[in-house]
Amino acid sequence: MRVAKRTKEILSRLDTAYGTEDRCGLDYETDWQLLFATELSAQCTDARVNIVTKELFQKYKSIEDFAAADLGELEEDIRSTGFYHNKAKNIISGAQDIMHKFGGKVPDNMEDLLTLAGVGRKTANVLLGHIYKTPGIVVDTHVKRISGRLGLTKETDPEKIEFDLYKKIPKENWIRYNFQIITLGREICTARSPKCGECFLRDLCKAREC
């Protein structure tokens, strides 16, 4: 099967299995809530982050509250998400920059987002896609692993994977691709002992011998 036809079939099956909505696994109501929730999700599950932010966003009700937060106190508030010292430091620094440099509003472009502490292309693409409806592909561990297994990329660096996938996946699929692949990665194509026999993409997968 030609590469373009095979890729189209992979995306079609993902749409059939997981839908075509641009869904996000993190709970949020505002731009800054999604920003900080995404930062907290690094090396942590969305489910755990949602538990933490349910109380966190009741305690810190605005970007101003985070900008004025005590580092030690915020560390304790987010401890269960892991790497809490760096996350707390980055959240406070980012909140202060948003207040002082961007008028209290999370930037709407990649260049400015990347100036915020702790924000890389993954986090920036989450914000741009779900808040500003600017399509992008979020490359997390699931997207990196499964895109490689499916033969959609041979790259190993997240940024190179992102731009490689842009060439092969239609723009209308970019935002939902992340949610679909995360779901596949959690349910079937796990890092260890993938359930290849249960996978609806098995006949299209370059790693099906696993």
Secondary structure, 3 states (H helix, E strand, C coil): CCHHHHHHHHHHHHHHHHCCCCCCCCCCCCHHHHHHHHHHCCCCCHHHHHHHHHHHHHHCCCHHHHHCCCHHHHHHHHHHHCCHHHHHHHHHHHHHHHHHHCCCCCCCCHHHHCCCCCCCHHHHHHHHHHCCCCCCCCCCHHHHHHHHHCCCCCCCCHHHHHHHHHHHCCHHHHHHHHHHHHHHHHHCCCCCCCCHHHCCCHHHCCCCCC
